[in-house]
């Protein structure tokens, strides 16, 4: 009876579990090495942090009948104007890269070429180096 059981089980099946275990251990080691290596080498760490600032936006119609958008810096970090993109949207689209540098208390007025003045415009201000949105608001035109 014991001899029949030994003949029935084949010894070649016994190595499957240890081989799978070794393969899994090697895979886990390679994945851990890649993750730790990326942190040590700084891969993905070169993203610039966006500035911390509080901005307010207003929109008015100027004497020529075009739209002016005024950005006021109410607090936080100084903003370098070359790093900003101002986007004004409603029925048409206006975008301007670069403004004057903005420190706390400063205001910058941007004249747009919108001649058909809507009652409300959407204004977004993007910090270009970090590709972060600093302002995304709807402003009533006064």
C-alpha positions in Angstrom: 0.0 0.0 0.0 2.8 2.4 0.9 4.6 1.4 -2.2 1.5 2.2 -4.3 1.2 5.7 -2.8 4.9 6.4 -3.5 4.5 5.4 -7.1 1.3 7.4 -7.4 2.9 10.7 -6.3 5.6 11.9 -8.6 8.7 13.5 -7.0 9.0 16.1 -9.8 5.9 18.0 -8.5 7.6 18.8 -5.2 9.8 21.7 -6.6 7.0 23.8 -8.0 6.2 25.7 -4.8 9.8 26.7 -3.9 10.5 27.9 -7.5 7.4 30.1 -7.4 8.5 31.4 -4.1 12.0 32.3 -5.4 10.5 34.1 -8.5 8.2 36.2 -6.3 11.1 37.1 -3.9 13.2 38.2 -6.9 10.3 40.3 -8.3 9.7 42.0 -5.0 13.4 42.8 -4.7 13.6 44.3 -8.1 10.5 46.5 -7.5 11.8 47.7 -4.2 15.2 48.5 -5.8 13.5 50.5 -8.5 11.4 52.5 -6.0 14.3 53.2 -3.7 16.5 54.1 -6.6 14.1 56.6 -8.0 14.0 58.4 -4.6 17.7 58.3 -4.2 18.4 59.6 -7.7 15.7 62.2 -7.4 13.6 61.1 -10.4 10.4 63.1 -10.3 11.7 65.4 -7.6 12.5 68.3 -9.9 8.9 69.7 -9.9 8.8 73.3 -8.7 6.3 74.1 -5.9 3.7 76.8 -6.7 4.0 80.0 -4.9 1.6 80.6 -2.0 -0.3 83.8 -2.7 -3.7 85.3 -2.4 -4.9 87.1 -5.5 -8.1 88.9 -6.3 -9.4 89.7 -9.8 -11.7 92.4 -11.1 -12.9 93.2 -14.6 -14.0 96.6 -16.0 -14.8 98.2 -19.3 -12.3 100.9 -20.3 -13.0 104.1 -22.1 -12.3 102.5 -25.5 -14.9 99.9 -24.9 -12.4 97.0 -24.3 -12.2 94.8 -21.3 -9.6 95.5 -18.5 -8.7 92.8 -16.0 -7.0 93.9 -12.8 -5.1 91.4 -10.6 -4.4 92.5 -7.0 -1.8 90.7 -4.8 -3.4 90.5 -1.4 -0.8 88.4 0.4 1.8 85.7 0.2 4.9 85.1 -1.9 6.1 87.6 -4.5 5.1 86.5 -8.0 7.5 86.8 -10.9 5.5 88.2 -13.9 7.4 86.1 -16.5 6.2 83.0 -14.7 2.5 83.8 -15.0 -0.1 83.2 -17.7 -3.4 85.1 -17.5 -6.3 83.6 -19.4 -9.6 85.4 -19.8 -12.5 83.5 -21.3 -16.2 83.8 -22.1 -17.5 83.9 -25.7 -13.9 84.5 -26.9 -10.4 83.7 -25.5 -7.6 85.9 -24.4 -4.3 84.8 -23.1 -1.2 86.7 -22.0 2.1 85.3 -20.8 4.0 87.6 -18.5 3.0 90.5 -16.4 4.9 92.9 -14.1 6.2 91.3 -10.9 3.6 91.3 -8.2 4.4 91.9 -4.5 1.9 92.2 -1.7 -0.2 95.3 -2.3 0.6 95.6 -6.0 -2.0 95.7 -8.8 -1.6 94.9 -12.4 -4.1 95.8 -15.1 -4.2 93.9 -18.3 -6.1 95.3 -21.3 -7.7 92.7 -23.5 -8.8 93.0 -27.1 -12.4 92.0 -26.2 -14.6 94.5 -27.8 -17.9 92.7 -27.1 -18.0 93.0 -23.4 -19.9 90.2 -21.7 -21.5 90.6 -18.3 -19.2 88.0 -16.7 -15.8 86.5 -17.7 -13.8 83.5 -16.4 -10.2 84.4 -15.3 -7.5 81.8 -14.7 -3.9 82.6 -13.6 -1.4 79.8 -14.2 2.1 79.6 -12.6 4.1 78.2 -15.6 7.1 76.6 -13.9 4.9 74.4 -11.7 2.0 74.3 -14.1 -0.3 75.2 -11.2 -3.5 77.1 -11.2 -3.3 80.1 -8.8 -6.7 81.6 -9.6 -9.8 80.1 -11.3 -12.8 82.4 -10.9 -15.7 84.0 -12.6 -15.7 87.8 -12.4 -18.6 90.2 -13.1 -17.7 93.0 -15.5 -18.4 96.4 -13.9 
